[in-house]
Amino acid sequence: MIKELAEKRRSVRTFDGKRPDQAVLDELMERLNTAQMPFPVSMEFRLLDHMSSPVISGTDLYIAGKCRYTEPMAEVMFGYVLEEAILYMTEQGLGSVWIGGTMDRKAFEAKMDLQEDEIMPAVTPVGYPAKKMSLKETLMRKGVKADSRMPFMELFFRDSFGCPLTETDAGQYLMSLQTVQAAPSAVNKQPWRVVVRDGAVHFYERHDKGYVTEKSDMQKLDLGIAMCHFDLACKEAGIKGSWVISDPGIRCPENTEYIATFITE
Ligand SMILES: Cc1cc2nc3c(=O)[nH]c(=O)nc-3n(C[C@H](O)[C@H](O)[C@H](O)COP(=O)(O)O)c2cc1C
């Protein structure tokens, strides 16, 4: 079940030192580089050896990806595609963690042959989780309250942002929205907001300060991750629909940006 898988996944920062078999890695990279996505954009993923991050121990193997910041929805779709792979990794017993900040960017970007119009939004280490978390990892998790999520009714709404959606009223979308609620996000900020109205599920980004630069907005990754969780859960529940970008013009709270809509068939 995708909801259980999403709830089981956690950021893994302490690995056991064992390198996954090449066949496992090949399959993973094949999936990443041929992934389907709601709004196709070009992106490329590479497996990189001998890399490091100050928050990671027990592996030097990473997956990094790049896309063009000039392409609309590029970061959102990057979030979607890498999260689908991360859920697959979780299923295979592999550990991962989204790393958008705590790394030597120059070193990774050089290995990715990053061009002027490209960005490398995030990387993840690959390996098997160690039995025990490092002290650093335990403290990091406490620092961002990694084990908790905001209440359902603060994230999801009915018809307008003025009307919180109860779990009872969520109807057929309940499981898909709970799967969104379990998603990882940068610094666990959970910037996804959703308004359900007339069979349409509108996704919004609630901007926190400090994530937007000239070429990137890390919270766009969070939105793609949320869309991935929603999509996979809907597919599993037999809820058919398609993604569009068509702002319904619902009055938004401050710093809240419309991203995309899932239209139920
Ligand atoms: C886009 C994105 C960027 C992240 N960047 C980092 C990072 O640079 N370093 C890090 O240690 N964790 C990073 N994380 C992991 C989050 O801190 C983590 O997902 C969140 O605290 C929730 O914990 P969980 O993944 O264990 O559920 C990032 C997560 C996301 C989604």
The ligand as an SDF file (V2000), in Angstrom:
LIG
                    3D

 31 33  0  0  0  0  0  0  0  0999 V2000
   13.5260   19.3010   -1.1140 C   0  0  0  0  0  0  0  0  0  0  0  0
   14.1530   18.7780    0.1590 C   0  0  0  0  0  0  0  0  0  0  0  0
   15.4210   19.1870    0.5370 C   0  0  0  0  0  0  0  0  0  0  0  0
   16.0280   18.6700    1.6940 C   0  0  0  0  0  0  0  0  0  0  0  0
   17.3130   19.0430    2.0000 N   0  0  0  0  0  0  0  0  0  0  0  0
   17.9390   18.4690    3.0730 C   0  0  0  0  0  0  0  0  0  0  0  0
   19.3110   18.7560    3.3290 C   0  0  0  0  0  0  0  0  0  0  0  0
   19.9530   19.5450    2.6310 O   0  0  0  0  0  0  0  0  0  0  0  0
   19.9000   18.1090    4.3690 N   0  0  0  0  0  0  0  0  0  0  0  0
   19.2330   17.2180    5.1560 C   0  0  0  0  0  0  0  0  0  0  0  0
   19.8420   16.6620    6.0790 O   0  0  0  0  0  0  0  0  0  0  0  0
   17.9120   16.9270    4.9450 N   0  0  0  0  0  0  0  0  0  0  0  0
   17.2610   17.5220    3.9080 C   0  0  0  0  0  0  0  0  0  0  0  0
   15.9460   17.2090    3.6450 N   0  0  0  0  0  0  0  0  0  0  0  0
   15.2250   16.2270    4.4820 C   0  0  0  0  0  0  0  0  0  0  0  0
   14.1580   16.8500    5.3680 C   0  0  0  0  0  0  0  0  0  0  0  0
   14.7610   17.5130    6.4530 O   0  0  0  0  0  0  0  0  0  0  0  0
   13.1820   15.7520    5.8480 C   0  0  0  0  0  0  0  0  0  0  0  0
   12.5320   15.2090    4.7380 O   0  0  0  0  0  0  0  0  0  0  0  0
   12.1590   16.2630    6.8340 C   0  0  0  0  0  0  0  0  0  0  0  0
   12.7720   16.7230    7.9990 O   0  0  0  0  0  0  0  0  0  0  0  0
   11.1330   15.1700    7.2200 C   0  0  0  0  0  0  0  0  0  0  0  0
   11.7770   14.0350    7.7560 O   0  0  0  0  0  0  0  0  0  0  0  0
   11.5860   12.5980    7.0990 P   0  0  0  0  0  0  0  0  0  0  0  0
   12.0750   12.7050    5.6630 O   0  0  0  0  0  0  0  0  0  0  0  0
   12.4060   11.6750    7.9130 O   0  0  0  0  0  0  0  0  0  0  0  0
   10.1080   12.2930    7.1290 O   0  0  0  0  0  0  0  0  0  0  0  0
   15.3070   17.7510    2.5050 C   0  0  0  0  0  0  0  0  0  0  0  0
   14.0280   17.3430    2.1280 C   0  0  0  0  0  0  0  0  0  0  0  0
   13.4550   17.8280    0.9740 C   0  0  0  0  0  0  0  0  0  0  0  0
   12.1100   17.3320    0.5540 C   0  0  0  0  0  0  0  0  0  0  0  0
  1  2  1  0
  2  3  1  0
  2 30  2  0
  3  4  2  0
  4  5  1  0
  4 28  1  0
  5  6  2  0
  6  7  1  0
  6 13  1  0
  7  8  2  0
  7  9  1  0
  9 10  1  0
 10 11  2  0
 10 12  1  0
 12 13  2  0
 13 14  1  0
 14 15  1  0
 14 28  1  0
 15 16  1  0
 16 17  1  0
 16 18  1  0
 18 19  1  0
 18 20  1  0
 20 21  1  0
 20 22  1  0
 22 23  1  0
 23 24  1  0
 24 25  2  0
 24 26  1  0
 24 27  1  0
 28 29  2  0
 29 30  1  0
 30 31  1  0
M  END
$$$$
